[in-house]
Amino acid sequence: MLKVRLYTALTLIVIVLIVVLQNTEPVETKLLFATITMSRAALIAITLLIGIAAGILIALSLSIKWPKKD
């Protein structure tokens, strides 16, 4: 079972790297009042990291046993 998880994780990492490295052209991103120009690969990577962090935070908040209010 551990090998299956390892191979799955490695496969996903390779797929993400391929997608990111194939998208190197610059794009403009508007954030409120600022316009930022960055490569599409950086934008994809930043979005991926934000999504992973949000998923971890949600999983942690759901696993915490909060005291019940009476």
mmCIF file as Biopython writes it, N, C-alpha, C and O atoms, coordinates in Angstrom:
data_model
#
loop_
_atom_site.group_PDB
_atom_site.id
_atom_site.type_symbol
_atom_site.label_atom_id
_atom_site.label_alt_id
_atom_site.label_comp_id
_atom_site.label_asym_id
_atom_site.label_entity_id
_atom_site.label_seq_id
_atom_site.pdbx_PDB_ins_code
_atom_site.Cartn_x
_atom_site.Cartn_y
_atom_site.Cartn_z
_atom_site.occupancy
_atom_site.B_iso_or_equiv
_atom_site.auth_seq_id
_atom_site.auth_asym_id
_atom_site.pdbx_PDB_model_num
ATOM 1   N N  . MET A ? 1  ? 0.827   -1.202 0.000   1.0 0.0 1  A 1 
ATOM 2   C CA . MET A ? 1  ? 0.000   0.000  0.000   1.0 0.0 1  A 1 
ATOM 3   C C  . MET A ? 1  ? 0.862   1.253  0.000   1.0 0.0 1  A 1 
ATOM 4   O O  . MET A ? 1  ? 0.530   2.247  -0.645  1.0 0.0 1  A 1 
ATOM 5   N N  . LEU A ? 2  ? 1.978   1.196  0.733   1.0 0.0 2  A 1 
ATOM 6   C CA . LEU A ? 2  ? 2.873   2.343  0.793   1.0 0.0 2  A 1 
ATOM 7   C C  . LEU A ? 2  ? 3.489   2.624  -0.572  1.0 0.0 2  A 1 
ATOM 8   O O  . LEU A ? 2  ? 3.667   3.781  -0.951  1.0 0.0 2  A 1 
ATOM 9   N N  . LYS A ? 3  ? 3.815   1.555  -1.317  1.0 0.0 3  A 1 
ATOM 10  C CA . LYS A ? 3  ? 4.394   1.733  -2.647  1.0 0.0 3  A 1 
ATOM 11  C C  . LYS A ? 3  ? 3.387   2.368  -3.604  1.0 0.0 3  A 1 
ATOM 12  O O  . LYS A ? 3  ? 3.762   3.178  -4.451  1.0 0.0 3  A 1 
ATOM 13  N N  . VAL A ? 4  ? 2.125   2.008  -3.474  1.0 0.0 4  A 1 
ATOM 14  C CA . VAL A ? 4  ? 1.089   2.582  -4.337  1.0 0.0 4  A 1 
ATOM 15  C C  . VAL A ? 4  ? 0.975   4.079  -4.086  1.0 0.0 4  A 1 
ATOM 16  O O  . VAL A ? 4  ? 0.879   4.864  -5.029  1.0 0.0 4  A 1 
ATOM 17  N N  . ARG A ? 5  ? 0.986   4.472  -2.822  1.0 0.0 5  A 1 
ATOM 18  C CA . ARG A ? 5  ? 0.912   5.902  -2.489  1.0 0.0 5  A 1 
ATOM 19  C C  . ARG A ? 5  ? 2.134   6.643  -3.009  1.0 0.0 5  A 1 
ATOM 20  O O  . ARG A ? 5  ? 2.021   7.749  -3.535  1.0 0.0 5  A 1 
ATOM 21  N N  . LEU A ? 6  ? 3.301   6.030  -2.859  1.0 0.0 6  A 1 
ATOM 22  C CA . LEU A ? 6  ? 4.535   6.658  -3.328  1.0 0.0 6  A 1 
ATOM 23  C C  . LEU A ? 6  ? 4.506   6.844  -4.838  1.0 0.0 6  A 1 
ATOM 24  O O  . LEU A ? 6  ? 4.827   7.924  -5.334  1.0 0.0 6  A 1 
ATOM 25  N N  . TYR A ? 7  ? 4.127   5.809  -5.572  1.0 0.0 7  A 1 
ATOM 26  C CA . TYR A ? 7  ? 4.061   5.909  -7.028  1.0 0.0 7  A 1 
ATOM 27  C C  . TYR A ? 7  ? 3.000   6.905  -7.484  1.0 0.0 7  A 1 
ATOM 28  O O  . TYR A ? 7  ? 3.199   7.624  -8.463  1.0 0.0 7  A 1 
ATOM 29  N N  . THR A ? 8  ? 1.891   6.947  -6.786  1.0 0.0 8  A 1 
ATOM 30  C CA . THR A ? 8  ? 0.844   7.913  -7.124  1.0 0.0 8  A 1 
ATOM 31  C C  . THR A ? 8  ? 1.328   9.338  -6.898  1.0 0.0 8  A 1 
ATOM 32  O O  . THR A ? 8  ? 1.111   10.210 -7.739  1.0 0.0 8  A 1 
ATOM 33  N N  . ALA A ? 9  ? 1.981   9.577  -5.767  1.0 0.0 9  A 1 
ATOM 34  C CA . ALA A ? 9  ? 2.501   10.913 -5.473  1.0 0.0 9  A 1 
ATOM 35  C C  . ALA A ? 9  ? 3.565   11.318 -6.486  1.0 0.0 9  A 1 
ATOM 36  O O  . ALA A ? 9  ? 3.563   12.452 -6.963  1.0 0.0 9  A 1 
ATOM 37  N N  . LEU A ? 10 ? 4.466   10.410 -6.817  1.0 0.0 10 A 1 
ATOM 38  C CA . LEU A ? 10 ? 5.507   10.724 -7.800  1.0 0.0 10 A 1 
ATOM 39  C C  . LEU A ? 10 ? 4.908   10.996 -9.177  1.0 0.0 10 A 1 
ATOM 40  O O  . LEU A ? 10 ? 5.368   11.894 -9.884  1.0 0.0 10 A 1 
ATOM 41  N N  . THR A ? 11 ? 3.898   10.239 -9.560  1.0 0.0 11 A 1 
ATOM 42  C CA . THR A ? 11 ? 3.240   10.462 -10.847 1.0 0.0 11 A 1 
ATOM 43  C C  . THR A ? 11 ? 2.570   11.828 -10.886 1.0 0.0 11 A 1 
ATOM 44  O O  . THR A ? 11 ? 2.674   12.544 -11.882 1.0 0.0 11 A 1 
ATOM 45  N N  . LEU A ? 12 ? 1.885   12.193 -9.814  1.0 0.0 12 A 1 
ATOM 46  C CA . LEU A ? 12 ? 1.238   13.507 -9.763  1.0 0.0 12 A 1 
ATOM 47  C C  . LEU A ? 12 ? 2.265   14.634 -9.805  1.0 0.0 12 A 1 
ATOM 48  O O  . LEU A ? 12 ? 2.039   15.651 -10.461 1.0 0.0 12 A 1 
ATOM 49  N N  . ILE A ? 13 ? 3.376   14.467 -9.119  1.0 0.0 13 A 1 
ATOM 50  C CA . ILE A ? 13 ? 4.429   15.488 -9.136  1.0 0.0 13 A 1 
ATOM 51  C C  . ILE A ? 13 ? 4.995   15.649 -10.538 1.0 0.0 13 A 1 
ATOM 52  O O  . ILE A ? 13 ? 5.211   16.771 -10.996 1.0 0.0 13 A 1 
ATOM 53  N N  . VAL A ? 14 ? 5.237   14.543 -11.219 1.0 0.0 14 A 1 
ATOM 54  C CA . VAL A ? 14 ? 5.769   14.612 -12.585 1.0 0.0 14 A 1 
ATOM 55  C C  . VAL A ? 14 ? 4.769   15.285 -13.517 1.0 0.0 14 A 1 
ATOM 56  O O  . VAL A ? 14 ? 5.164   16.105 -14.346 1.0 0.0 14 A 1 
ATOM 57  N N  . ILE A ? 15 ? 3.492   14.961 -13.401 1.0 0.0 15 A 1 
ATOM 58  C CA . ILE A ? 15 ? 2.472   15.581 -14.248 1.0 0.0 15 A 1 
ATOM 59  C C  . ILE A ? 15 ? 2.400   17.080 -13.995 1.0 0.0 15 A 1 
ATOM 60  O O  . ILE A ? 15 ? 2.324   17.864 -14.941 1.0 0.0 15 A 1 
ATOM 61  N N  . VAL A ? 16 ? 2.422   17.486 -12.730 1.0 0.0 16 A 1 
ATOM 62  C CA . VAL A ? 16 ? 2.384   18.914 -12.401 1.0 0.0 16 A 1 
ATOM 63  C C  . VAL A ? 16 ? 3.610   19.618 -12.964 1.0 0.0 16 A 1 
ATOM 64  O O  . VAL A ? 16 ? 3.492   20.708 -13.524 1.0 0.0 16 A 1 
ATOM 65  N N  . LEU A ? 17 ? 4.788   19.012 -12.823 1.0 0.0 17 A 1 
ATOM 66  C CA . LEU A ? 17 ? 6.005   19.625 -13.361 1.0 0.0 17 A 1 
ATOM 67  C C  . LEU A ? 17 ? 5.939   19.774 -14.880 1.0 0.0 17 A 1 
ATOM 68  O O  . LEU A ? 17 ? 6.363   20.797 -15.417 1.0 0.0 17 A 1 
ATOM 69  N N  . ILE A ? 18 ? 5.418   18.780 -15.567 1.0 0.0 18 A 1 
ATOM 70  C CA . ILE A ? 18 ? 5.301   18.863 -17.026 1.0 0.0 18 A 1 
ATOM 71  C C  . ILE A ? 18 ? 4.373   20.001 -17.423 1.0 0.0 18 A 1 
ATOM 72  O O  . ILE A ? 18 ? 4.700   20.784 -18.315 1.0 0.0 18 A 1 
ATOM 73  N N  . VAL A ? 19 ? 3.224   20.101 -16.774 1.0 0.0 19 A 1 
ATOM 74  C CA . VAL A ? 19 ? 2.268   21.167 -17.096 1.0 0.0 19 A 1 
ATOM 75  C C  . VAL A ? 19 ? 2.870   22.536 -16.814 1.0 0.0 19 A 1 
ATOM 76  O O  . VAL A ? 19 ? 2.730   23.457 -17.619 1.0 0.0 19 A 1 
ATOM 77  N N  . VAL A ? 20 ? 3.536   22.671 -15.678 1.0 0.0 20 A 1 
ATOM 78  C CA . VAL A ? 20 ? 4.120   23.961 -15.307 1.0 0.0 20 A 1 
ATOM 79  C C  . VAL A ? 20 ? 5.233   24.346 -16.276 1.0 0.0 20 A 1 
ATOM 80  O O  . VAL A ? 20 ? 5.298   25.498 -16.706 1.0 0.0 20 A 1 
ATOM 81  N N  . LEU A ? 21 ? 6.096   23.421 -16.622 1.0 0.0 21 A 1 
ATOM 82  C CA . LEU A ? 21 ? 7.229   23.745 -17.490 1.0 0.0 21 A 1 
ATOM 83  C C  . LEU A ? 21 ? 6.814   24.010 -18.937 1.0 0.0 21 A 1 
ATOM 84  O O  . LEU A ? 21 ? 7.560   24.652 -19.675 1.0 0.0 21 A 1 
ATOM 85  N N  . GLN A ? 22 ? 5.663   23.540 -19.350 1.0 0.0 22 A 1 
ATOM 86  C CA . GLN A ? 22 ? 5.190   23.803 -20.706 1.0 0.0 22 A 1 
ATOM 87  C C  . GLN A ? 22 ? 4.483   25.147 -20.827 1.0 0.0 22 A 1 
ATOM 88  O O  . GLN A ? 22 ? 4.168   25.573 -21.938 1.0 0.0 22 A 1 
ATOM 89  N N  . ASN A ? 23 ? 4.232   25.813 -19.727 1.0 0.0 23 A 1 
ATOM 90  C CA . ASN A ? 23 ? 3.512   27.085 -19.740 1.0 0.0 23 A 1 
ATOM 91  C C  . ASN A ? 23 ? 4.409   28.199 -19.218 1.0 0.0 23 A 1 
ATOM 92  O O  . ASN A ? 23 ? 4.227   28.687 -18.103 1.0 0.0 23 A 1 
ATOM 93  N N  . THR A ? 24 ? 5.378   28.596 -20.037 1.0 0.0 24 A 1 
ATOM 94  C CA . THR A ? 24 ? 6.347   29.598 -19.580 1.0 0.0 24 A 1 
ATOM 95  C C  . THR A ? 24 ? 6.096   30.994 -20.140 1.0 0.0 24 A 1 
ATOM 96  O O  . THR A ? 24 ? 6.816   31.924 -19.777 1.0 0.0 24 A 1 
ATOM 97  N N  . GLU A ? 25 ? 5.114   31.176 -20.999 1.0 0.0 25 A 1 
ATOM 98  C CA . GLU A ? 25 ? 4.864   32.497 -21.568 1.0 0.0 25 A 1 
ATOM 99  C C  . GLU A ? 25 ? 4.296   33.440 -20.506 1.0 0.0 25 A 1 
ATOM 100 O O  . GLU A ? 25 ? 3.585   32.999 -19.603 1.0 0.0 25 A 1 
ATOM 101 N N  . PRO A ? 26 ? 4.604   34.726 -20.609 1.0 0.0 26 A 1 
ATOM 102 C CA . PRO A ? 26 ? 4.136   35.678 -19.587 1.0 0.0 26 A 1 
ATOM 103 C C  . PRO A ? 26 ? 2.639   35.978 -19.728 1.0 0.0 26 A 1 
ATOM 104 O O  . PRO A ? 26 ? 2.089   36.008 -20.829 1.0 0.0 26 A 1 
ATOM 105 N N  . VAL A ? 27 ? 2.010   36.196 -18.586 1.0 0.0 27 A 1 
ATOM 106 C CA . VAL A ? 27 ? 0.603   36.589 -18.540 1.0 0.0 27 A 1 
ATOM 107 C C  . VAL A ? 27 ? 0.455   37.740 -17.565 1.0 0.0 27 A 1 
ATOM 108 O O  . VAL A ? 27 ? 1.233   37.873 -16.620 1.0 0.0 27 A 1 
ATOM 109 N N  . GLU A ? 28 ? -0.553  38.575 -17.801 1.0 0.0 28 A 1 
ATOM 110 C CA . GLU A ? 28 ? -0.849  39.675 -16.887 1.0 0.0 28 A 1 
ATOM 111 C C  . GLU A ? 28 ? -1.976  39.249 -15.960 1.0 0.0 28 A 1 
ATOM 112 O O  . GLU A ? 28 ? -2.992  38.708 -16.396 1.0 0.0 28 A 1 
ATOM 113 N N  . THR A ? 29 ? -1.776  39.501 -14.680 1.0 0.0 29 A 1 
ATOM 114 C CA . THR A ? 29 ? -2.774  39.165 -13.674 1.0 0.0 29 A 1 
ATOM 115 C C  . THR A ? 29 ? -3.158  40.433 -12.938 1.0 0.0 29 A 1 
ATOM 116 O O  . THR A ? 29 ? -2.296  41.145 -12.423 1.0 0.0 29 A 1 
ATOM 117 N N  . LYS A ? 30 ? -4.456  40.715 -12.888 1.0 0.0 30 A 1 
ATOM 118 C CA . LYS A ? 30 ? -4.926  41.910 -12.189 1.0 0.0 30 A 1 
ATOM 119 C C  . LYS A ? 30 ? -5.391  41.518 -10.795 1.0 0.0 30 A 1 
ATOM 120 O O  . LYS A ? 30 ? -6.289  40.691 -10.637 1.0 0.0 30 A 1 
ATOM 121 N N  . LEU A ? 31 ? -4.770  42.121 -9.788  1.0 0.0 31 A 1 
ATOM 122 C CA . LEU A ? 31 ? -5.137  41.907 -8.393  1.0 0.0 31 A 1 
ATOM 123 C C  . LEU A ? 31 ? -5.547  43.244 -7.811  1.0 0.0 31 A 1 
ATOM 124 O O  . LEU A ? 31 ? -4.702  44.091 -7.521  1.0 0.0 31 A 1 
ATOM 125 N N  . LEU A ? 32 ? -6.842  43.429 -7.643  1.0 0.0 32 A 1 
ATOM 126 C CA . LEU A ? 32 ? -7.409  44.682 -7.159  1.0 0.0 32 A 1 
ATOM 127 C C  . LEU A ? 32 ? -6.929  45.841 -8.019  1.0 0.0 32 A 1 
ATOM 128 O O  . LEU A ? 32 ? -7.408  46.012 -9.140  1.0 0.0 32 A 1 
ATOM 129 N N  . PHE A ? 33 ? -5.986  46.648 -7.513  1.0 0.0 33 A 1 
ATOM 130 C CA . PHE A ? 33 ? -5.546  47.826 -8.255  1.0 0.0 33 A 1 
ATOM 131 C C  . PHE A ? 33 ? -4.203  47.630 -8.938  1.0 0.0 33 A 1 
ATOM 132 O O  . PHE A ? 33 ? -3.734  48.537 -9.625  1.0 0.0 33 A 1 
ATOM 133 N N  . ALA A ? 34 ? -3.578  46.495 -8.774  1.0 0.0 34 A 1 
ATOM 134 C CA . ALA A ? 34 ? -2.251  46.244 -9.340  1.0 0.0 34 A 1 
ATOM 135 C C  . ALA A ? 34 ? -2.346  45.242 -10.483 1.0 0.0 34 A 1 
ATOM 136 O O  . ALA A ? 34 ? -3.186  44.342 -10.477 1.0 0.0 34 A 1 
ATOM 137 N N  . THR A ? 35 ? -1.470  45.420 -11.459 1.0 0.0 35 A 1 
ATOM 138 C CA . THR A ? 35 ? -1.349  44.465 -12.550 1.0 0.0 35 A 1 
ATOM 139 C C  . THR A ? 35 ? 0.039   43.849 -12.469 1.0 0.0 35 A 1 
ATOM 140 O O  . THR A ? 35 ? 1.046   44.555 -12.509 1.0 0.0 35 A 1 
ATOM 141 N N  . ILE A ? 36 ? 0.082   42.533 -12.356 1.0 0.0 36 A 1 
ATOM 142 C CA . ILE A ? 36 ? 1.343   41.821 -12.202 1.0 0.0 36 A 1 
ATOM 143 C C  . ILE A ? 36 ? 1.574   40.983 -13.449 1.0 0.0 36 A 1 
ATOM 144 O O  . ILE A ? 36 ? 0.675   40.279 -13.908 1.0 0.0 36 A 1 
ATOM 145 N N  . THR A ? 37 ? 2.790   41.062 -14.000 1.0 0.0 37 A 1 
ATOM 146 C CA . THR A ? 37 ? 3.165   40.230 -15.135 1.0 0.0 37 A 1 
ATOM 147 C C  . THR A ? 37 ? 4.118   39.152 -14.639 1.0 0.0 37 A 1 
ATOM 148 O O  . THR A ? 37 ? 5.156   39.448 -14.048 1.0 0.0 37 A 1 
ATOM 149 N N  . MET A ? 38 ? 3.752   37.898 -14.886 1.0 0.0 38 A 1 
ATOM 150 C CA . MET A ? 38 ? 4.590   36.772 -14.478 1.0 0.0 38 A 1 
ATOM 151 C C  . MET A ? 38 ? 4.386   35.640 -15.465 1.0 0.0 38 A 1 
ATOM 152 O O  . MET A ? 38 ? 3.450   35.663 -16.263 1.0 0.0 38 A 1 
ATOM 153 N N  . SER A ? 39 ? 5.255   34.659 -15.410 1.0 0.0 39 A 1 
ATOM 154 C CA . SER A ? 39 ? 5.082   33.525 -16.314 1.0 0.0 39 A 1 
ATOM 155 C C  . SER A ? 39 ? 3.864   32.715 -15.878 1.0 0.0 39 A 1 
ATOM 156 O O  . SER A ? 39 ? 3.497   32.684 -14.704 1.0 0.0 39 A 1 
ATOM 157 N N  . ARG A ? 40 ? 3.263   32.074 -16.848 1.0 0.0 40 A 1 
ATOM 158 C CA . ARG A ? 40 ? 2.088   31.259 -16.544 1.0 0.0 40 A 1 
ATOM 159 C C  . ARG A ? 40 ? 2.470   30.115 -15.603 1.0 0.0 40 A 1 
ATOM 160 O O  . ARG A ? 40 ? 1.660   29.686 -14.780 1.0 0.0 40 A 1 
ATOM 161 N N  . ALA A ? 41 ? 3.707   29.623 -15.728 1.0 0.0 41 A 1 
ATOM 162 C CA . ALA A ? 41 ? 4.178   28.554 -14.846 1.0 0.0 41 A 1 
ATOM 163 C C  . ALA A ? 41 ? 4.190   29.016 -13.396 1.0 0.0 41 A 1 
ATOM 164 O O  . ALA A ? 41 ? 3.784   28.271 -12.504 1.0 0.0 41 A 1 
ATOM 165 N N  . ALA A ? 42 ? 4.652   30.239 -13.155 1.0 0.0 42 A 1 
ATOM 166 C CA . ALA A ? 42 ? 4.672   30.768 -11.785 1.0 0.0 42 A 1 
ATOM 167 C C  . ALA A ? 42 ? 3.252   30.928 -11.257 1.0 0.0 42 A 1 
ATOM 168 O O  . ALA A ? 42 ? 2.983   30.628 -10.094 1.0 0.0 42 A 1 
ATOM 169 N N  . LEU A ? 43 ? 2.346   31.396 -12.104 1.0 0.0 43 A 1 
ATOM 170 C CA . LEU A ? 43 ? 0.954   31.568 -11.685 1.0 0.0 43 A 1 
ATOM 171 C C  . LEU A ? 43 ? 0.316   30.226 -11.325 1.0 0.0 43 A 1 
ATOM 172 O O  . LEU A ? 43 ? -0.399  30.122 -10.328 1.0 0.0 43 A 1 
ATOM 173 N N  . ILE A ? 44 ? 0.575   29.204 -12.136 1.0 0.0 44 A 1 
ATOM 174 C CA . ILE A ? 44 ? 0.041   27.871 -11.851 1.0 0.0 44 A 1 
ATOM 175 C C  . ILE A ? 44 ? 0.627   27.331 -10.550 1.0 0.0 44 A 1 
ATOM 176 O O  . ILE A ? 44 ? -0.094  26.765 -9.729  1.0 0.0 44 A 1 
ATOM 177 N N  . ALA A ? 45 ? 1.936   27.504 -10.362 1.0 0.0 45 A 1 
ATOM 178 C CA . ALA A ? 45 ? 2.592   27.001 -9.152  1.0 0.0 45 A 1 
ATOM 179 C C  . ALA A ? 45 ? 2.071   27.710 -7.903  1.0 0.0 45 A 1 
ATOM 180 O O  . ALA A ? 45 ? 1.821   27.068 -6.883  1.0 0.0 45 A 1 
ATOM 181 N N  . ILE A ? 46 ? 1.909   29.026 -7.979  1.0 0.0 46 A 1 
ATOM 182 C CA . ILE A ? 46 ? 1.398   29.787 -6.835  1.0 0.0 46 A 1 
ATOM 183 C C  . ILE A ? 46 ? -0.027  29.355 -6.508  1.0 0.0 46 A 1 
ATOM 184 O O  . ILE A ? 46 ? -0.372  29.171 -5.341  1.0 0.0 46 A 1 
ATOM 185 N N  . THR A ? 47 ? -0.849  29.196 -7.535  1.0 0.0 47 A 1 
ATOM 186 C CA . THR A ? 47 ? -2.228  28.761 -7.325  1.0 0.0 47 A 1 
ATOM 187 C C  . THR A ? 47 ? -2.276  27.360 -6.716  1.0 0.0 47 A 1 
ATOM 188 O O  . THR A ? 47 ? -3.091  27.089 -5.834  1.0 0.0 47 A 1 
ATOM 189 N N  . LEU A ? 48 ? -1.403  26.477 -7.186  1.0 0.0 48 A 1 
ATOM 190 C CA . LEU A ? 48 ? -1.335  25.125 -6.639  1.0 0.0 48 A 1 
ATOM 191 C C  . LEU A ? 48 ? -0.958  25.153 -5.161  1.0 0.0 48 A 1 
ATOM 192 O O  . LEU A ? 48 ? -1.576  24.463 -4.351  1.0 0.0 48 A 1 
ATOM 193 N N  . LEU A ? 49 ? 0.049   25.946 -4.807  1.0 0.0 49 A 1 
ATOM 194 C CA . LEU A ? 49 ? 0.485   26.028 -3.411  1.0 0.0 49 A 1 
ATOM 195 C C  . LEU A ? 49 ? -0.602  26.614 -2.511  1.0 0.0 49 A 1 
ATOM 196 O O  . LEU A ? 49 ? -0.791  26.156 -1.384  1.0 0.0 49 A 1 
ATOM 197 N N  . ILE A ? 50 ? -1.312  27.621 -3.005  1.0 0.0 50 A 1 
ATOM 198 C CA . ILE A ? 50 ? -2.414  28.197 -2.222  1.0 0.0 50 A 1 
ATOM 199 C C  . ILE A ? 50 ? -3.519  27.156 -2.015  1.0 0.0 50 A 1 
ATOM 200 O O  . ILE A ? 50 ? -4.085  27.064 -0.926  1.0 0.0 50 A 1 
ATOM 201 N N  . GLY A ? 51 ? -3.822  26.385 -3.040  1.0 0.0 51 A 1 
ATOM 202 C CA . GLY A ? 51 ? -4.840  25.343 -2.919  1.0 0.0 51 A 1 
ATOM 203 C C  . GLY A ? 51 ? -4.440  24.247 -1.946  1.0 0.0 51 A 1 
ATOM 204 O O  . GLY A ? 51 ? -5.266  23.775 -1.165  1.0 0.0 51 A 1 
ATOM 205 N N  . ILE A ? 52 ? -3.178  23.840 -1.988  1.0 0.0 52 A 1 
ATOM 206 C CA . ILE A ? 52 ? -2.693  22.823 -1.052  1.0 0.0 52 A 1 
ATOM 207 C C  . ILE A ? 52 ? -2.768  23.344 0.377   1.0 0.0 52 A 1 
ATOM 208 O O  . ILE A ? 52 ? -3.217  22.635 1.278   1.0 0.0 52 A 1 
ATOM 209 N N  . ALA A ? 53 ? -2.327  24.586 0.584   1.0 0.0 53 A 1 
ATOM 210 C CA . ALA A ? 53 ? -2.364  25.175 1.928   1.0 0.0 53 A 1 
ATOM 211 C C  . ALA A ? 53 ? -3.802  25.282 2.438   1.0 0.0 53 A 1 
ATOM 212 O O  . ALA A ? 53 ? -4.071  24.993 3.604   1.0 0.0 53 A 1 
ATOM 213 N N  . ALA A ? 54 ? -4.720  25.694 1.570   1.0 0.0 54 A 1 
ATOM 214 C CA . ALA A ? 54 ? -6.124  25.803 1.980   1.0 0.0 54 A 1 
ATOM 215 C C  . ALA A ? 54 ? -6.693  24.429 2.331   1.0 0.0 54 A 1 
ATOM 216 O O  . ALA A ? 54 ? -7.429  24.296 3.308   1.0 0.0 54 A 1 
ATOM 217 N N  . GLY A ? 55 ? -6.361  23.422 1.552   1.0 0.0 55 A 1 
ATOM 218 C CA . GLY A ? 55 ? -6.830  22.071 1.842   1.0 0.0 55 A 1 
ATOM 219 C C  . GLY A ? 55 ? -6.309  21.546 3.165   1.0 0.0 55 A 1 
ATOM 220 O O  . GLY A ? 55 ? -7.045  20.912 3.920   1.0 0.0 55 A 1 
ATOM 221 N N  . ILE A ? 56 ? -5.039  21.810 3.449   1.0 0.0 56 A 1 
ATOM 222 C CA . ILE A ? 56 ? -4.461  21.372 4.722   1.0 0.0 56 A 1 
ATOM 223 C C  . ILE A ? 56 ? -5.132  22.088 5.884   1.0 0.0 56 A 1 
ATOM 224 O O  . ILE A ? 56 ? -5.462  21.463 6.892   1.0 0.0 56 A 1 
ATOM 225 N N  . LEU A ? 57 ? -5.336  23.397 5.751   1.0 0.0 57 A 1 
ATOM 226 C CA . LEU A ? 57 ? -5.979  24.152 6.827   1.0 0.0 57 A 1 
ATOM 227 C C  . LEU A ? 57 ? -7.410  23.678 7.081   1.0 0.0 57 A 1 
ATOM 228 O O  . LEU A ? 57 ? -7.834  23.571 8.231   1.0 0.0 57 A 1 
ATOM 229 N N  . ILE A ? 58 ? -8.143  23.399 6.023   1.0 0.0 58 A 1 
ATOM 230 C CA . ILE A ? 58 ? -9.517  22.910 6.183   1.0 0.0 58 A 1 
ATOM 231 C C  . ILE A ? 58 ? -9.518  21.529 6.835   1.0 0.0 58 A 1 
ATOM 232 O O  . ILE A ? 58 ? -10.330 21.260 7.720   1.0 0.0 58 A 1 
ATOM 233 N N  . ALA A ? 59 ? -8.609  20.651 6.397   1.0 0.0 59 A 1 
ATOM 234 C CA . ALA A ? 59 ? -8.536  19.317 6.993   1.0 0.0 59 A 1 
ATOM 235 C C  . ALA A ? 59 ? -8.171  19.394 8.471   1.0 0.0 59 A 1 
ATOM 236 O O  . ALA A ? 59 ? -8.725  18.659 9.289   1.0 0.0 59 A 1 
ATOM 237 N N  . LEU A ? 60 ? -7.245  20.278 8.811   1.0 0.0 60 A 1 
ATOM 238 C CA . LEU A ? 60 ? -6.861  20.429 10.218  1.0 0.0 60 A 1 
ATOM 239 C C  . LEU A ? 60 ? -8.004  20.997 11.053  1.0 0.0 60 A 1 
ATOM 240 O O  . LEU A ? 60 ? -8.233  20.560 12.181  1.0 0.0 60 A 1 
ATOM 241 N N  . SER A ? 61 ? -8.716  21.969 10.497  1.0 0.0 61 A 1 
ATOM 242 C CA . SER A ? 61 ? -9.811  22.565 11.267  1.0 0.0 61 A 1 
ATOM 243 C C  . SER A ? 61 ? -10.961 21.578 11.460  1.0 0.0 61 A 1 
ATOM 244 O O  . SER A ? 61 ? -11.668 21.647 12.466  1.0 0.0 61 A 1 
ATOM 245 N N  . LEU A ? 62 ? -11.156 20.675 10.525  1.0 0.0 62 A 1 
ATOM 246 C CA . LEU A ? 62 ? -12.209 19.670 10.677  1.0 0.0 62 A 1 
ATOM 247 C C  . LEU A ? 62 ? -11.802 18.558 11.631  1.0 0.0 62 A 1 
ATOM 248 O O  . LEU A ? 62 ? -12.663 17.908 12.225  1.0 0.0 62 A 1 
ATOM 249 N N  . SER A ? 63 ? -10.506 18.331 11.787  1.0 0.0 63 A 1 
ATOM 250 C CA . SER A ? 63 ? -10.055 17.253 12.662  1.0 0.0 63 A 1 
ATOM 251 C C  . SER A ? 63 ? -9.953  17.687 14.119  1.0 0.0 63 A 1 
ATOM 252 O O  . SER A ? 63 ? -9.868  16.842 15.009  1.0 0.0 63 A 1 
ATOM 253 N N  . ILE A ? 64 ? -9.961  19.002 14.375  1.0 0.0 64 A 1 
ATOM 254 C CA . ILE A ? 64 ? -9.904  19.495 15.749  1.0 0.0 64 A 1 
ATOM 255 C C  . ILE A ? 64 ? -11.267 19.274 16.397  1.0 0.0 64 A 1 
ATOM 256 O O  . ILE A ? 64 ? -12.300 19.612 15.818  1.0 0.0 64 A 1 
ATOM 257 N N  . LYS A ? 65 ? -11.261 18.715 17.580  1.0 0.0 65 A 1 
ATOM 258 C CA . LYS A ? 65 ? -12.513 18.485 18.300  1.0 0.0 65 A 1 
ATOM 259 C C  . LYS A ? 65 ? -12.799 19.700 19.167  1.0 0.0 65 A 1 
ATOM 260 O O  . LYS A ? 65 ? -12.174 19.905 20.207  1.0 0.0 65 A 1 
ATOM 261 N N  . TRP A ? 66 ? -13.749 20.492 18.720  1.0 0.0 66 A 1 
ATOM 262 C CA . TRP A ? 66 ? -14.110 21.711 19.432  1.0 0.0 66 A 1 
ATOM 263 C C  . TRP A ? 66 ? -15.015 21.362 20.605  1.0 0.0 66 A 1 
ATOM 264 O O  . TRP A ? 66 ? -15.826 20.443 20.504  1.0 0.0 66 A 1 
ATOM 265 N N  . PRO A ? 67 ? -14.887 22.086 21.721  1.0 0.0 67 A 1 
ATOM 266 C CA . PRO A ? 67 ? -15.778 21.827 22.861  1.0 0.0 67 A 1 
ATOM 267 C C  . PRO A ? 67 ? -17.223 22.201 22.510  1.0 0.0 67 A 1 
ATOM 268 O O  . PRO A ? 67 ? -17.473 23.187 21.817  1.0 0.0 67 A 1 
ATOM 269 N N  . LYS A ? 68 ? -18.153 21.405 22.995  1.0 0.0 68 A 1 
ATOM 270 C CA . LYS A ? 68 ? -19.564 21.658 22.701  1.0 0.0 68 A 1 
ATOM 271 C C  . LYS A ? 68 ? -20.089 22.767 23.592  1.0 0.0 68 A 1 
ATOM 272 O O  . LYS A ? 68 ? -19.768 22.839 24.779  1.0 0.0 68 A 1 
ATOM 273 N N  . LYS A ? 69 ? -20.902 23.631 23.003  1.0 0.0 69 A 1 
ATOM 274 C CA . LYS A ? 69 ? -21.545 24.695 23.772  1.0 0.0 69 A 1 
ATOM 275 C C  . LYS A ? 69 ? -22.900 24.197 24.252  1.0 0.0 69 A 1 
ATOM 276 O O  . LYS A ? 69 ? -23.678 23.645 23.475  1.0 0.0 69 A 1 
ATOM 277 N N  . ASP A ? 70 ? -23.174 24.391 25.523  1.0 0.0 70 A 1 
ATOM 278 C CA . ASP A ? 70 ? -24.459 23.950 26.086  1.0 0.0 70 A 1 
ATOM 279 C C  . ASP A ? 70 ? -25.447 25.078 26.148  1.0 0.0 70 A 1 
ATOM 280 O O  . ASP A ? 70 ? -26.578 24.884 26.594  1.0 0.0 70 A 1 
#
